[in-house]
Amino acid sequence: MATTDVAGATFSLALFGMAAATVLFLLATGWVEKRWKLPVALCALVTLVGALSYFDARAVWLATKDIPIVYQYVGWMVTIPLQVVALYFFVATVSPPSVALFWRLLVVAAATILARYMGDAGLMNPTLAFLIGIVGWLYILGECFFGQMAEIVAKSGDQRLQRSYFWLRLIVTVGWAIYPLGNFVMSFGGGADAGGFAIAYNLADFVNRIAFGLAFLAVALRSEGETR
């Protein structure tokens, strides 16, 4: 790797960051209360899949100085549905939302990523794919801000839980905005330099995957401390 290869450096940075976060989250499953074990374990799965996808992508970048967008989509297809499921179980530590909501979130998250991929790959009309992606993202945001999950958290009376939920919603709103933005640039903006895209996505994943899990861990460890 050349010293000036900033994109390559961010692949390594993301890989090591995901690996370290995975170890931390897996260790944390032994530190937290039973109700928090599944949400924290899901966060560990998210960063584990992220680390594996970055391992593949980094090798391709170092060999070719290019990275097909499919490498990002493979990771997103697994991690984003896992993250919305983790949000569901975050709220379930207070009171379980409906099972129907679980399946709606899971299906919408997977369909959103699949549509974006098909649009970028030319397998679907780009405008239709972009609109499906936006609608799916807005649906997830709607559930986070105005649906059952928001209602359960608001009624919990737990300020620490509410504070962590605030940060999680902020990540889903601001951090995840990079996905439709990148989809728009790829489909309608004539694309962009592969290195620039790589740097943006790699650095964004520190927020979208690692900080996401840390928000879970922060409230889970505080809950554990209060029971002692």
N, C-alpha and C positions, 0 to 999 in steps of 0.2 A: 504494500500500500504506500503510495507516494504521500509525502508530507502535506501536499496541497490538495489531496483527495478528501475534501470535506464530506462529500456524500458517503464515501466508504467509511469514514470515521464515524458518521452517525449510525451506519448499520452496525458497527462494532459496539458503539455506545448503547444502542437499543437492545442488542443481543445480551450484553452483560447486565444491563439494567433489568431486563425481563428475567434472566436467570437468577439474579440476586433477589428480586421480588418474589419469585416462585418459592425459593428456599425460605424466605421470611414468612410468607403466608402459610406454607405447609407446617413450619414450626409453630406458628400461631394457633393452628387448629388444636394444639395440645394445651394452649394457655387460656382459651376463652371458654365461656359457658357453653353447654350443650346446644342451646338454641342458635348460637352463632357459628357453630362448626361448619354447617353446610354453606352458608353464605361466604365465609372466609375460604373454604375449600374451592368454591366456584371461582373466586378471585384468583386463587393459585392456578386453576386450570386455564384461566384466561391468559395469564402471563406465561405459563408453560407453553401453550400453543403459540403465543407471540414469539417466544424464544426460538422455538423450532422453525417457525416460518422465517424468522430473521436469519437463522443459520443457513437456510437454503438460499434466501435472497442475497445475503452477503457474498456467498460463493459465486453466484451468478454475476453480481456487480463487479467483483474483483477480476473475474475472467473476461468480461465483455464491456465493462463500463456502461452498461445499460441494464435496465430492469423492467421487464414486461409487467404491466399493471396486474396481470393475473396472479402474480406472487402476493400482492397485497390482498386481492379478493379472496384467495384461499384462506388466509388468516382471518379476515373479517367475517367470512361465512360461518366460521366457528365461534369466534370471540364475541361478536356483537349479540347474537342470540344468547350466548352464555351470560353476557352482562345484563341483559334485560331480565333473564331468569334470576340472576343474583339480586337485582333490584326487587323482584317479587318476594324472594325469601328474606331480604332485608326487612321489608314491611311485615312479613309473616312472623317475625320475632315478637311483634306486638299482638297482631291478630291476623289470621290468614285471610287474604283476599279470596275471591271466588276462583274455583278451578278453571272456569271459562276464561277468566282474565289471563291466567297463566298461558293457556293455549293460544289466545289471541295475540299476546305479546310475542310468544315464540314464533308463530306463523308469520306475523307482520314483519318482525325483524329479519327473518330468513328471506322472505319475499322481497323486502326492500333491497337487501344486498344483491340478491340474484338479479333483480331488474336492473340495478346499476351496472352490474357486470355485463349483462346482455346488451345494454345500450353502448357501453364502451367497446365491447367486442364486435359490434355491428350485427348482432344476432336479433336485435329488436330496434324498432324505430327509436332513435335517440331522445326525441322529445317525449314520447310516451314513457320510456324508461326513466327519464329524469323526473317526470311528474309522479310516477309511481313511487320513486325513491323519496320525493318530498312529502307526499301524502303519508307514507309509512313512518317517516321520521316525525312528522307532525302528530300522527296518532300516538306514538310512544310518548311524545312530550305532553300531549293532552292527558294521557293516563297519569303521567308523573305529576302534573300540576293541578288537574281538576278531577281526576277519577278516583276510584276506590283507594288506591295507594295513598294519594295525597290526603284523603279524608281520614284514613286510619292513623297516619302519622300525626296529623293535626290534633286528633282526639286523644293521642297517647299521653300528652302532658309531660313527656320526657324531652327536656330542652336539648340535651346532648344528642339524642336520636334525631330530633328536628334539625339541629345544626348540621349534622352529617348528611341528612337527606337534602338539605339546601345545597350543599356542595356537590352531591351526586347529581342533582337536577341541573346545576350549573355546568357540570362536565358534559352531560348529555345534550345540553342546549348549545353551549359555546364550543366545547371541544369537538363534539361530533359534527359541528357545522363544516368542518374541513372536508368531510366525505361528500356531501352534495356539492360543495364548492369545487372540489377536484373533479367530480363527475361533470359539472357544468363546463369547466375549462377544457376537459378532454373532449366533450361532445360538441361544444359550440364555440369554444375559444381558439380552436386550431391546435390544441395540445400545448405542451410546454416542455422545457428541457427536462430530461429524465432525472438528472442530478438534482434539480430544483424541487421536483416532486418528491424525490426520495428524502431529501433533507426535511421538507415540511411534514411529510407523513411520519418519518422516524421520530422527530422531536415531539410531534403531537401525541404519539403513543405513550410518552412519559406521563402525560396528563390523562389520556383516554383509557389507559390500561393500568398503569402503576398507581397514579394518584387516586384513581377510582377505587382500587383495592385498599389503599391506605385509609380512605374515608370509612370503609367498613371496619378496618382493624382498629381505628382510633376509638370508635364508639363501643366496639366489642370488648376491648381491653379495659375501658372505663367501667363498663357494666360488671366485668369480672372483679375489678377492684372494689366496687361497692358492696359485693356480696361477702367480702372477707372481713 
